[in-house]
């Protein structure tokens, strides 16, 4: 079984655009260029940014962890139906 760190390293290797986008997003948050918002679905104030377009790091929808995971499940299901 591979470690969490090995899986993350492989993911970063396969997804350089996503890695760049996440880094740019975190930088913008630290610099105050982006203000966190509550979850767009349930209103939880502990929300994280979800990117639909990785070429636009500041363009996010704010989702709590539960809703974020649900959105990724939904997107995978749509992708599987169209594959």
Phi, psi and omega in degrees: 000135180277151180285163177303318183293322179294318178297318179295320179297319179294319179298315180299322179295321182280341188231060183298327180293319179294320179299314179299314182298315179297319178296316179295321179296313179298321179297315180297322176298312181299323183276357178080015180280339178234133178253124178302146180236164175289165180303131181290344182263306188248350178086002178302133182284344178270073185252159177232158182279134175247128181263129170265335181229107184287352176275355181233081188298335181273351182267095183230161166251136183271124180225142173290169184302316181298312181291327178296314179297320178297321179295319177295322176298317179298316180294321177296321179295317178297316180297320180294322179293330183263003182275000000 
